[in-house]
Amino acid sequence: MKNKGLMQLGMKTTNNESKEEIILVAVGDVCLGLEVRKTIAEHGVLFPFEHVREQILRSDMRFGNLEVVFPGNSIEVSSRKSQIWAEDNAINSLCEAQFDVMSFANNHIMDHGKAGFFRTLDLMSKHNIVSVGAGATLYDSRQAAIIKRNNLKVGFLAFSDNWGQISGNRNPGATEAVAKYMISDIRTLKKEADIVIVSLHMGIEFTPYPSPFQVKISREAVDAGANVIIGHHPHVLQGFEVYHGSLIFYSLGNFVFQVYGHGYQQPYLPHVAWGVILTINLRSDGYISHNVIPTVINEEHRPRLANEDEADRIMRHITEISEPLRDIHRLERIYRHTCGEFARTNYWWFRVGFGVGGIKKIIRMSIMMILRAPNRRWIAGFLRYMFSLQFVRERMNGER
């Protein structure tokens, strides 16, 4: 389906038809763990992508966010509570969908320890799927992936804003989403690749609007030379814009993920079940245009193409949530309100933590919150909300 909101937000065009072109398909979060793991065991490796495979393959290159680990028989599987892990045969699901590149810059890469992390990277390499955004050290995680297709060199970088699992000089993990790394790496990659694709894993979960920080760092990435910015992590769709001739899609939402029967995500239905197949037309001079193909995750935990009514609803939603990107002050007001809601959520988490571990648990949770930059940002947003006229007006309207 052609993106109806495309012309409203601007599109880069050119009349030079002599340059090589490629079609890149990008999708959101791909988690082959949880109940998806059981459906693969019951129905086979073709099952997760069966309804969308044909559409995905109408492209020259395929990219997604791999939000799962392949730990094998590691003891880490039984000793940890995380169910974000997949059996080895699930790698063939990715192969059947012919994914070329997967971002591994997210907040689940170290869920099953170093053994699970390195085993996943090795398994992907053996199946010729390129991973980007994570590595044995900070240096390794910052290395770009370059794929040549149709005489074009397409470079990929990925960064994560989830401090708990980032790489360091001596430890594995994801590349931290900070401007000093991102701008430097984009400029370096721009010298080697015709096109630069950047994946950003950041934002407050389940909110349809990016934070002002997301917008700022995404636009900085474009100014540094990125042609396309693809966002992940919120588990819901966020808006898009064409900024200085480059495409920024702030979140592609879930693509393959258990949302039904999952206590963490199900309360946010139907939005957590909405995703897109983003088809991007690229040329050596960058982004040309894009199409949005809406998808819906069904109760079998796999995506299908949206029917006409669903597609219309999803497209109208994307257009609506993209509008505030025109006005950074409006986006700031939305963000402050979101931080207020998120503070209430954290209040209940703290209450549960106190009930489980007492004051020591609360202290540990508080230290963790202060240490992590994403938390400090939303706390700052919450404080701005508390001391704003916006808060007073919302309180007064709520009391009437």
Backbone torsions as a table, in degrees:
resi	resn	phi	psi	omega
1	MET	NA	131.1	178.7
2	LYS	-68.5	136.3	-178.3
3	ASN	-70.2	111.1	-176.3
4	LYS	-66.4	-26.9	-178.8
5	GLY	-86.1	2.0	-172.4
6	LEU	-62.7	-50.0	-175.8
7	MET	-69.6	-26.8	-179.6
8	GLN	-66.7	-35.3	-176.7
9	LEU	-99.6	1.1	174.3
10	GLY	99.8	146.7	179.1
11	MET	-146.5	134.1	177.2
12	LYS	-74.4	129.9	178.6
13	THR	-133.2	156.4	177.7
14	THR	-155.9	154.8	-178.6
15	ASN	-97.6	-0.1	-177.8
16	ASN	-79.9	106.0	-176.2
17	GLU	-97.8	2.9	-172.9
18	SER	-84.9	-12.5	-175.0
19	LYS	-84.4	151.5	178.5
20	GLU	-64.5	147.4	179.7
21	GLU	-131.3	155.5	172.2
22	ILE	-138.9	159.6	173.6
23	ILE	-113.3	121.1	177.8
24	LEU	-105.9	129.7	172.0
25	VAL	-102.6	130.0	176.9
26	ALA	-124.1	139.0	177.5
27	VAL	-129.4	171.3	-176.0
28	GLY	-85.8	-142.7	-173.8
29	ASP	-68.8	129.0	176.7
30	VAL	-115.8	106.6	178.7
31	CYS	-117.9	112.6	-179.7
32	LEU	-97.3	17.0	175.9
33	GLY	-99.1	-157.6	-178.5
34	LEU	52.6	-138.8	-178.2
35	GLU	-72.6	-18.1	176.0
36	VAL	-62.1	-35.3	178.2
37	ARG	-57.7	-39.6	-178.9
38	LYS	-72.7	-36.2	179.5
39	THR	-66.8	-34.1	177.3
40	ILE	-67.0	-41.0	178.8
41	ALA	-63.3	-35.5	-176.9
42	GLU	-83.4	-37.9	-169.4
43	HIS	-115.4	-10.5	178.0
44	GLY	102.0	169.6	-171.7
45	VAL	-71.7	-19.8	178.9
46	LEU	-74.2	-18.7	-168.3
47	PHE	-59.5	-48.5	-172.8
48	PRO	-59.0	-38.7	-174.3
49	PHE	-107.5	11.3	-171.6
50	GLU	-56.5	-42.7	-174.5
51	HIS	-80.9	-12.7	-175.7
52	VAL	-122.5	-3.9	-174.0
53	ARG	-58.3	-45.1	-177.9
54	GLU	-59.9	-40.9	-179.5
55	GLN	-69.2	-39.8	179.1
56	ILE	-61.4	-39.7	-174.2
57	LEU	-75.5	-5.7	175.3
58	ARG	-81.9	58.4	-174.7
59	SER	-160.7	169.3	177.6
60	ASP	-95.4	-19.9	-174.6
61	MET	-155.4	144.9	-176.0
62	ARG	-130.3	137.3	-174.5
63	PHE	-138.8	142.9	175.9
64	GLY	-155.7	174.7	177.3
65	ASN	-101.4	114.2	-178.7
66	LEU	-85.8	103.4	-176.8
67	GLU	-104.8	59.9	179.6
68	VAL	-163.2	158.6	179.7
69	VAL	-121.5	147.1	176.8
70	PHE	-110.3	82.1	-173.3
71	PRO	-85.2	-6.2	-178.8
72	GLY	66.1	-138.7	-179.3
73	ASN	-93.4	19.9	-178.8
74	SER	-56.4	141.8	177.4
75	ILE	-61.5	-20.1	-179.9
76	GLU	-61.2	-29.1	-177.7
77	VAL	-63.4	-46.6	-177.0
78	SER	-79.2	-22.4	-175.2
79	SER	-91.4	-10.3	180.0
80	ARG	-112.0	155.6	-177.4
81	LYS	-85.4	-18.0	-175.4
82	SER	-65.0	131.9	175.7
83	GLN	-101.0	13.1	178.3
84	ILE	-84.8	68.9	176.7
85	TRP	-146.2	155.2	-177.4
86	ALA	-129.3	154.5	172.1
87	GLU	-71.9	156.5	-176.7
88	ASP	-57.7	-34.4	-175.7
89	ASN	-66.9	-17.0	180.0
90	ALA	-67.3	-18.3	176.1
91	ILE	-62.3	-27.9	178.6
92	ASN	-71.2	-22.6	173.8
93	SER	-63.8	-42.5	177.1
94	LEU	-65.6	-38.0	179.5
95	CYS	-66.4	-40.5	179.6
96	GLU	-64.4	-32.1	175.5
97	ALA	-83.3	-3.1	175.5
98	GLN	56.9	45.4	174.3
99	PHE	-69.8	133.6	178.4
100	ASP	-91.3	-42.6	-175.2
101	VAL	-135.4	136.2	174.9
102	MET	-127.4	133.3	173.3
103	SER	-76.4	135.0	176.6
104	PHE	-115.5	15.1	179.6
105	ALA	-90.3	85.2	179.1
106	ASN	-151.1	-176.6	-172.0
107	ASN	-92.7	16.8	177.7
108	HIS	-123.4	1.4	-172.0
109	ILE	-65.6	-26.9	-178.7
110	MET	-106.9	16.3	-178.4
111	ASP	-58.9	-27.5	-178.1
112	HIS	-120.0	35.0	171.5
113	GLY	72.9	-177.3	-178.9
114	LYS	-63.7	-38.3	-178.7
115	ALA	-61.5	-45.4	179.0
116	GLY	-65.6	-38.6	-180.0
117	PHE	-62.8	-53.1	-177.0
118	PHE	-67.9	-33.5	179.2
119	ARG	-65.7	-37.1	178.8
120	THR	-65.2	-46.5	178.6
121	LEU	-60.2	-40.3	-179.4
122	ASP	-67.1	-41.3	-179.2
123	LEU	-65.3	-40.7	178.2
124	MET	-64.4	-41.7	179.6
125	SER	-62.2	-41.3	-179.9
126	LYS	-65.0	-24.5	-180.0
127	HIS	-103.1	16.6	174.1
128	ASN	60.2	33.4	171.8
129	ILE	-106.4	121.4	-175.9
130	VAL	-80.3	129.9	176.0
131	SER	-103.8	147.7	-177.8
132	VAL	-144.1	147.0	174.7
133	GLY	96.2	3.8	178.5
134	ALA	-151.9	154.0	-179.1
135	GLY	-171.7	-177.5	-176.1
136	ALA	-67.6	-28.0	178.5
137	THR	-141.9	174.5	176.9
138	LEU	-58.6	-42.2	179.2
139	TYR	-59.6	-46.0	-178.7
140	ASP	-65.4	-41.8	-176.0
141	SER	-67.4	-22.6	-178.7
142	ARG	-87.0	-0.8	-179.2
143	GLN	-73.7	130.9	-179.7
144	ALA	-78.5	157.3	171.0
145	ALA	-105.8	132.4	178.8
146	ILE	-122.9	124.9	179.1
147	ILE	-120.9	132.9	179.2
148	LYS	-98.1	127.9	-179.8
149	ARG	-148.8	132.2	-179.3
150	ASN	53.8	40.5	179.6
151	ASN	65.6	14.8	176.0
152	LEU	-114.0	141.7	174.6
153	LYS	-98.7	115.3	-178.5
154	VAL	-106.9	120.4	-178.1
155	GLY	-104.6	142.2	-178.4
156	PHE	-124.2	137.5	171.4
157	LEU	-132.6	153.0	178.6
158	ALA	-144.5	143.5	-176.1
159	PHE	-139.6	149.0	-179.3
160	SER	-126.1	140.8	-179.6
161	ASP	-98.6	14.7	-177.4
162	ASN	-101.5	97.4	-167.4
163	TRP	-57.5	-30.1	-172.1
164	GLY	-64.8	-21.5	-175.2
165	GLN	-126.9	29.9	-179.4
166	ILE	-85.4	157.9	179.6
167	SER	-79.8	160.6	177.0
168	GLY	-137.7	-174.8	-178.8
169	ASN	-63.0	-24.9	-177.9
170	ARG	-129.3	7.7	-177.5
171	ASN	-134.7	148.4	-178.5
172	PRO	-78.1	163.8	177.5
173	GLY	152.7	-164.1	-178.0
174	ALA	-92.8	156.7	175.9
175	THR	-72.5	127.1	-179.7
176	GLU	-70.0	137.8	-178.6
177	ALA	-82.3	80.1	175.2
178	VAL	-123.6	148.8	-172.3
179	ALA	-60.4	-37.4	-175.0
180	LYS	-63.1	-35.4	175.8
181	TYR	-75.9	-48.3	-172.6
182	MET	-61.1	-50.7	-176.8
183	ILE	-63.9	-43.6	178.8
184	SER	-61.5	-45.3	-176.6
185	ASP	-69.5	-36.5	178.1
186	ILE	-65.8	-45.1	-179.8
187	ARG	-62.9	-38.9	177.5
188	THR	-65.5	-45.3	-178.6
189	LEU	-66.0	-33.8	-178.0
190	LYS	-61.0	-26.0	179.0
191	LYS	-75.7	-19.7	-174.9
192	GLU	-108.9	-26.0	-174.4
193	ALA	-116.1	151.5	176.2
194	ASP	-75.2	-36.8	-175.6
195	ILE	-129.0	138.4	179.9
196	VAL	-118.5	121.6	177.5
197	ILE	-110.8	129.6	-179.2
198	VAL	-121.9	128.3	175.2
199	SER	-103.1	130.6	179.5
200	LEU	-121.0	123.7	179.3
201	HIS	-105.5	97.9	-174.4
202	MET	-164.2	171.0	176.8
203	GLY	113.0	168.2	175.8
204	ILE	-86.3	127.9	-176.0
205	GLU	-61.6	143.2	172.7
206	PHE	69.6	13.5	173.0
207	THR	-107.2	136.0	-175.7
208	PRO	-81.7	2.6	-177.5
209	TYR	-120.5	135.1	175.7
210	PRO	-70.6	156.5	175.7
211	SER	-77.3	159.2	174.7
212	PRO	-55.7	-33.1	177.5
213	PHE	-65.1	-43.0	176.9
214	GLN	-57.1	-45.0	-178.8
215	VAL	-64.7	-44.5	-177.9
216	LYS	-61.3	-50.2	-174.9
217	ILE	-72.3	-30.4	177.3
218	SER	-67.8	-42.7	178.7
219	ARG	-69.0	-34.1	175.4
220	GLU	-63.5	-37.9	177.9
221	ALA	-63.2	-40.4	176.5
222	VAL	-64.1	-45.3	179.7
223	ASP	-61.2	-27.2	178.9
224	ALA	-80.6	-14.7	176.9
225	GLY	131.6	0.7	179.4
226	ALA	-71.6	140.3	179.2
227	ASN	-95.4	-29.5	179.5
228	VAL	-141.9	134.4	173.0
229	ILE	-115.8	126.1	-179.1
230	ILE	-119.7	122.8	-176.4
231	GLY	-101.0	148.7	175.9
232	HIS	-141.6	169.6	171.0
233	HIS	113.0	-42.1	-175.0
234	PRO	-66.1	-12.9	-178.3
235	HIS	69.7	2.5	174.3
236	VAL	-134.3	161.5	177.1
237	LEU	-68.7	141.9	168.2
238	GLN	-122.6	170.8	-172.3
239	GLY	-73.3	178.2	178.2
240	PHE	-133.8	161.9	172.3
241	GLU	-151.3	157.7	170.1
242	VAL	-106.7	110.9	-173.5
243	TYR	-114.6	120.4	179.9
244	HIS	50.0	40.2	175.7
245	GLY	81.5	6.5	178.1
246	SER	-119.9	151.2	-177.8
247	LEU	-91.2	130.5	171.7
248	ILE	-121.9	114.4	174.4
249	PHE	-113.2	110.1	-164.9
250	TYR	-71.7	-27.0	171.6
251	SER	-160.2	131.4	177.7
252	LEU	-91.2	0.0	177.8
253	GLY	72.3	-163.5	177.1
254	ASN	-83.2	148.6	174.8
255	PHE	-119.8	-61.6	170.3
256	VAL	-120.0	112.1	-176.4
257	PHE	-165.0	144.8	171.3
258	GLN	-75.7	118.5	174.3
259	VAL	-117.0	-31.7	175.7
260	TYR	-80.6	134.0	-179.6
261	GLY	74.5	12.1	178.9
262	HIS	-111.1	110.0	-171.5
263	GLY	-58.0	-26.7	-177.1
264	TYR	-78.0	-35.9	-174.4
265	GLN	-105.2	-31.4	-173.8
266	GLN	-54.7	-35.4	178.9
267	PRO	-59.6	-15.9	-176.2
268	TYR	-104.4	15.1	172.4
269	LEU	-65.1	147.5	5.6
270	PRO	-87.9	-4.5	-170.1
271	HIS	-64.1	-32.3	178.8
272	VAL	-73.3	-14.6	177.4
273	ALA	-90.8	-8.4	-179.6
274	TRP	-89.1	132.7	175.1
275	GLY	-143.3	-173.9	177.4
276	VAL	-145.2	151.4	162.4
277	ILE	-99.3	109.9	-176.7
278	LEU	-94.1	113.6	179.5
279	THR	-100.7	118.5	-173.7
280	ILE	-116.4	124.9	176.2
281	ASN	-91.5	124.7	-174.6
282	LEU	-128.0	152.4	176.4
283	ARG	-139.7	172.7	-176.0
284	SER	-58.7	-25.4	177.6
285	ASP	-94.5	11.6	170.4
286	GLY	115.8	-150.1	-175.7
287	TYR	-72.5	134.9	176.5
288	ILE	-107.1	-57.7	-176.3
289	SER	-163.9	175.1	176.4
290	HIS	-150.2	156.4	171.9
291	ASN	-119.6	148.1	177.0
292	VAL	-115.1	122.0	177.9
293	ILE	-111.8	105.9	-176.3
294	PRO	-67.5	142.8	176.6
295	THR	-129.4	159.2	178.3
296	VAL	-134.9	130.3	175.3
297	ILE	-79.7	127.2	179.9
298	ASN	-92.4	-176.5	-176.1
299	GLU	-73.9	-3.4	171.5
300	GLU	-91.6	5.9	175.8
301	HIS	68.8	29.5	178.7
302	ARG	-135.0	150.8	-177.0
303	PRO	-80.2	150.6	170.1
304	ARG	-134.6	161.2	175.4
305	LEU	-68.4	136.0	-179.6
306	ALA	-65.3	144.3	173.5
307	ASN	-74.6	178.0	-172.0
308	GLU	-60.2	-45.4	-179.3
309	ASP	-65.8	-43.1	179.4
310	GLU	-64.1	-43.1	-178.9
311	ALA	-62.5	-42.1	178.8
312	ASP	-63.1	-41.2	179.3
313	ARG	-65.3	-42.6	-179.4
314	ILE	-67.1	-42.1	-179.6
315	MET	-65.3	-39.2	177.0
316	ARG	-65.2	-36.4	177.5
317	HIS	-63.8	-44.5	-179.7
318	ILE	-63.2	-42.4	178.3
319	THR	-62.0	-42.7	-178.8
320	GLU	-63.8	-46.1	-176.4
321	ILE	-77.7	-10.5	176.2
322	SER	-83.4	-23.3	-175.0
323	GLU	-57.4	-44.6	-178.4
324	PRO	-62.1	-14.9	178.8
325	LEU	-66.7	-16.5	176.8
326	ARG	-73.5	-23.5	-171.4
327	ASP	-131.1	101.3	-175.9
328	ILE	-63.7	-27.9	178.9
329	HIS	-70.9	-39.7	175.3
330	ARG	-64.8	-41.4	178.7
331	LEU	-61.9	-38.0	177.8
332	GLU	-63.7	-40.2	178.4
333	ARG	-64.4	-41.8	176.9
334	ILE	-62.5	-42.4	-178.4
335	TYR	-64.3	-43.1	179.3
336	ARG	-59.7	-43.6	178.2
337	HIS	-63.0	-42.1	177.9
338	THR	-59.7	-41.1	179.1
339	CYS	-64.0	-35.4	175.9
340	GLY	-62.8	-43.9	177.5
341	GLU	-65.4	-39.9	-179.2
342	PHE	-66.5	-32.6	176.9
343	ALA	-63.0	-38.7	177.7
344	ARG	-64.6	-40.7	177.2
345	THR	-61.1	-44.8	180.0
346	ASN	-66.3	-31.2	176.7
347	TYR	-59.2	-43.9	179.3
348	TRP	-68.8	-36.0	175.4
349	TRP	-60.9	-40.4	179.0
350	PHE	-66.4	-37.7	177.8
351	ARG	-63.8	-42.6	176.9
352	VAL	-64.0	-43.0	178.8
353	GLY	-60.1	-40.4	179.1
354	PHE	-65.0	-39.2	179.7
355	GLY	-66.6	-30.4	-178.4
356	VAL	-84.9	-46.5	-172.0
357	GLY	-125.2	4.7	177.4
358	GLY	69.9	-159.1	-174.6
359	ILE	-64.4	-31.8	178.4
360	LYS	-62.9	-39.7	178.0
361	LYS	-64.1	-41.4	179.9
362	ILE	-63.0	-41.4	179.1
363	ILE	-63.3	-44.1	179.2
364	ARG	-63.1	-43.1	178.9
365	MET	-63.2	-38.9	-179.4
366	SER	-66.9	-43.1	178.9
367	ILE	-62.4	-45.0	179.2
368	MET	-59.9	-40.8	-177.8
369	MET	-65.9	-42.9	-177.9
370	ILE	-68.1	-34.8	-176.5
371	LEU	-71.3	-27.1	-172.2
372	ARG	-92.6	124.4	-177.0
373	ALA	-57.6	-42.2	178.6
374	PRO	-58.7	-38.2	178.6
375	ASN	-67.9	-40.9	179.2
376	ARG	-62.1	-33.8	-179.2
377	ARG	-68.9	-45.1	-178.6
378	TRP	-72.7	-30.3	175.4
379	ILE	-63.5	-41.9	176.7
380	ALA	-62.5	-40.5	176.9
381	GLY	-63.6	-37.8	177.9
382	PHE	-65.4	-41.1	178.6
383	LEU	-66.0	-39.2	175.9
384	ARG	-62.3	-36.9	178.4
385	TYR	-65.4	-45.5	-176.7
386	MET	-63.3	-31.9	-175.8
387	PHE	-106.8	29.7	-178.9
388	SER	-115.8	158.4	173.8
389	LEU	-65.2	-27.7	177.3
390	GLN	-57.2	-44.5	180.0
391	PHE	-63.2	-43.0	-179.5
392	VAL	-62.6	-45.0	-179.3
393	ARG	-63.9	-43.1	-179.7
394	GLU	-65.0	-37.3	176.8
395	ARG	-65.1	-43.7	-179.2
396	MET	-65.4	-42.0	179.2
397	ASN	-66.6	-32.6	179.4
398	GLY	-70.9	-27.4	-178.0
399	GLU	-83.9	-16.2	-177.2
400	ARG	-79.5	NA	NA
